[in-house]
Amino acid sequence: MKRQHLFATLLVATMFAACAKKAPVTGPTAPAPAPFPGAGQPTQTQTPPPPKELPPQPTLIPPDQPVTTGDPLMKAAIEDINKDSPLKPVFFAYDSDALDDAARQTMAGNAEVLKKYATWVVTIEGHCDERGTAEYNLALGDRRAIAAKNYLMTLGVAADRLRTVSFGNEFPFDPGHSDAAWSKNRRAHFMLTAR
């Protein structure tokens, strides 16, 4: 038993000795990296050239917000503007909501006013003459106001600046009962409601 123990001890010692004598296996050594240009030299701080001076830029005014300094309408109360409004009414043929050439020309002028005063919000009132039932006239007045709104939108006025309402035959321009009076009452009327 002592022999076996001695033999095992010698075997273990021999194995340790054999491992300790082996030289480590190494491959070819990689060359050291070449220094980058200017290595070892003191670094120089370069001052960037001064920025080129740009010429002064003109102040641009958006096309829908022109200069209106000194414009009395900029300071006037909404009620006063509506008394002598730069927005002109448009008139319609009997039982029609179609804009004729004269109405479209008036609408083009109104669109220019609304582009000049780009913060104005307008209510377009649809009106009728006294003929027809109240329900029919309210519907016709509504179609007239919407026709005017849609045409202004085609001329570049934003929809969120335009409201519509129908009054039917409740508020005539002319209280008469003739064709001349009725022709004045079939209209789309523009009221400034906010700015």
Stockholm file with secondary structure:
# STOCKHOLM 1.0

chainA/1-195         MKRQHLFATLLVATMFAACAKKAPVTGPTAPAPAPFPGAGQPTQTQTPPPPKELPPQPTLIPPDQPVTTGDPLMKAAIEDINKDSPLKPVFFAYDSDALDDAARQTMAGNAEVLKKYATWVVTIEGHCDERGTAEYNLALGDRRAIAAKNYLMTLGVAADRLRTVSFGNEFPFDPGHSDAAWSKNRRAHFMLTAR
#=GR chainA/1-195 SS CHHHHHHHHHHHHHHHHHHHHSCCCCCCCCCCCCCCTTTTSCCCCCCCCCCCCCCCCCCCCCTTSCCCTTCHHHHSCHHHHHHTCSSCCEECCTTCCCCCHHHHHHHHHHHHHHHHSTTCEEEEEEECCSCSCHHHHHHHHHHHHHHHHHHHHHTTCCGGGEEEEEEETSSCSSCCCSHHHHHHHSEEEEEEEEC
#=GC SS_cons         CHHHHHHHHHHHHHHHHHHHHSCCCCCCCCCCCCCCTTTTSCCCCCCCCCCCCCCCCCCCCCTTSCCCTTCHHHHSCHHHHHHTCSSCCEECCTTCCCCCHHHHHHHHHHHHHHHHSTTCEEEEEEECCSCSCHHHHHHHHHHHHHHHHHHHHHTTCCGGGEEEEEEETSSCSSCCCSHHHHHHHSEEEEEEEEC
//
